[in-house]
């Protein structure tokens, strides 16, 4: 997420937005109100469509409110990276404003940001799970839990008596950048023998 976000208000002229996009080398930005709440998003594509549809003898410069896409598709900072990526794909957007619990803008995440996360190597993810989660958070000795990572999918293996700890490690691994799945290979609990009345 980028927390230094270029924004405009809904009354900003479209020509000013074009200049901002060019100056900052970006392709879109959030439109906010006076309370920093996100009203919409305006992109270079929106501006091109507006210019193409404008009649040469029509009224002057269009304000952003007439060009922006609204309502904005937003995410909260605690949402997982894979979920944000799926939301972008499903809604066909290039950027997601990040908002707090009161829907005020606190940052923005772009497809480029997500790609950087997904480009984390499997070895780096495995090291983080082994050292920071299994040894650090759970306090287990090295080798107590097998940690394998392939294409961002973390596989955890261990003895049945470590079932609870491995489940906690799996939940923690989901929060790591670059993790797209978690597989738990702990053996199932054997069925309990039923005591027969004697």
C-alpha positions in Angstrom: 0.0 0.0 0.0 1.1 3.5 -0.7 0.1 6.0 2.0 1.3 9.2 0.1 -1.8 9.4 -2.1 -2.5 12.1 -4.8 -6.1 13.1 -4.6 -8.6 15.5 -6.0 -12.0 16.9 -5.0 -15.2 16.4 -7.1 -15.0 20.0 -8.3 -11.5 19.7 -9.7 -11.5 20.4 -13.5 -10.7 17.4 -15.6 -7.8 19.3 -17.2 -6.1 19.7 -13.8 -6.5 15.9 -13.2 -4.7 15.3 -16.5 -1.8 17.4 -15.4 -1.7 15.7 -12.0 -1.6 12.2 -13.6 1.2 13.3 -15.9 3.2 15.0 -13.2 3.1 12.0 -10.8 3.3 9.3 -13.5 0.1 7.6 -12.3 -3.0 6.4 -14.2 -5.7 7.2 -11.7 -6.5 8.7 -8.3 -9.2 8.9 -5.7 -11.7 11.7 -5.5 -12.4 12.7 -1.8 -14.6 15.0 0.1 -13.6 17.5 2.8 -13.6 14.7 5.4 -11.2 12.5 3.3 -14.0 10.1 2.5 -13.7 8.5 -0.9 -16.4 9.5 -3.4 -15.0 7.8 -6.4 -11.9 7.2 -8.6 -10.9 9.0 -11.8 -8.6 7.3 -14.2 -6.9 8.3 -17.5 -9.4 6.1 -19.3 -12.3 8.1 -17.7 -10.7 11.3 -18.9 -10.1 10.0 -22.5 -13.8 8.9 -22.7 -14.9 12.3 -21.5 -12.8 14.1 -24.0 -14.0 11.9 -26.9 -17.6 12.4 -26.0 -17.4 16.2 -25.5 -18.9 18.3 -28.3 -16.6 21.0 -29.6 -19.3 23.7 -29.0 -20.3 22.3 -25.6 -19.9 23.8 -22.2 -16.4 24.5 -20.7 -14.3 22.2 -18.6 -16.0 19.2 -17.0 -15.5 18.8 -13.2 -14.3 15.4 -11.9 -17.8 14.6 -10.5 -19.0 14.2 -14.1 -16.1 11.9 -15.1 -15.2 9.7 -12.1 -16.3 6.1 -11.5 -18.5 5.9 -8.5 -19.0 4.4 -6.0 -15.4 3.6 -5.5 -14.3 0.0 -4.9 -12.3 0.1 -1.6 -10.5 -2.2 0.8 -9.6 -2.0 4.5 -6.0 -2.4 5.6 -6.5 -5.7 7.3 -7.8 -7.4 4.1 -5.5 -10.1 2.7 -3.5 -9.4 -0.4 -5.0 -12.3 -2.4 -8.5 -11.0 -1.5 -7.6 -7.6 -2.8 -6.2 -9.1 -6.0 -9.4 -11.1 -6.5 -11.5 -8.0 -5.9 -9.5 -6.0 -8.5 -9.9 -8.8 -11.0 -13.6 -9.3 -10.4 -14.4 -5.6 -10.5 -12.0 -4.8 -13.4 -10.1 -2.0 -11.6 -6.5 -1.1 -11.5 -6.3 0.5 -8.0 -8.1 0.2 -4.7 -8.3 3.1 -2.2 -7.6 1.8 1.3 -10.0 3.2 3.9 -10.3 3.1 7.7 -13.3 2.0 9.7 -14.9 5.4 9.0 -14.3 5.1 5.2 -11.6 7.8 5.3 -8.8 7.4 2.8 -5.5 6.2 4.3 -3.7 4.8 1.2 -4.0 3.2 -2.1 -3.0 -0.2 -3.5 -2.4 -0.8 -7.2 -1.9 -3.9 -9.4 1.9 -3.0 -9.4 1.9 -3.1 -5.5 0.2 -6.5 -5.6 2.6 -7.9 -8.2 5.6 -6.9 -5.9 4.0 -8.9 -3.1 3.4 -12.0 -5.3 6.9 -11.9 -6.6 8.3 -12.8 -3.1 10.3 -16.0 -3.4 9.2 -19.3 -1.9 12.5 -19.5 0.0 11.8 -16.1 1.6 8.3 -17.1 2.6 9.5 -20.5 4.0 12.2 -18.7 6.1 9.6 -16.3 7.5 7.1 -19.0 8.4 9.9 -21.2 10.0 11.7 -18.4 11.9 9.0 -15.9 12.8 5.9 -18.0 13.2 7.0 -21.6 14.1 10.0 -20.7 16.2 9.2 -17.1 17.1 5.4 -17.0 17.8 4.9 -20.6 18.8 8.3 -21.3 20.4 8.7 -24.7 18.8 12.2 -26.1 18.1 13.5 -26.1 14.5 12.2 -29.1 12.6 9.2 -29.7 14.8 7.0 -28.5 12.0 7.9 -29.2 8.4 7.4 -26.0 6.3 7.3 -26.3 2.5 6.4 -23.5 0.1 5.8 -23.8 -3.6 4.4 -21.0 -5.8 3.2 -19.2 -2.7 1.3 -22.1 -1.2 2.6 -23.0 2.3 2.4 -26.6 3.4 2.7 -27.4 7.1 3.4 -31.0 8.3 3.9 -32.4 11.8 2.8 -34.9 14.4 -0.8 -35.1 15.6 0.1 -33.8 19.0 1.1 -30.5 17.4 -2.3 -30.1 15.7 -3.3 -27.0 17.6 0.1 -25.3 17.1 0.2 -26.1 13.4 -3.4 -24.7 12.9 -2.2 -21.5 14.6 0.8 -21.4 12.3 -1.4 -21.8 9.3 -3.7 -18.9 10.3 -0.6 -16.7 10.9 0.9 -17.7 7.5 -2.2 -16.5 5.7 -1.4 -13.0 6.8 2.1 -13.0 5.1 2.7 -11.2 1.9 3.0 -13.5 -1.0 1.1 -16.4 0.6 -1.8 -17.5 -1.7 -2.7 -20.7 0.1 -2.0 -22.9 3.2 -2.2 -26.7 3.4 -2.2 -28.5 6.7 -0.9 -32.1 6.5 -1.3 -33.0 10.2 -2.8 -36.5 10.5 -6.5 -36.5 11.6 -7.6 -37.4 15.1 -8.1 -41.1 15.4 -11.6 -42.1 16.3 -12.1 -42.6 20.0 -12.8 -46.0 21.2 -16.3 -46.2 22.7 -16.2 -47.9 26.1 -18.8 -50.7 26.2 -20.7 -51.3 29.4 -19.4 -54.2 31.2 
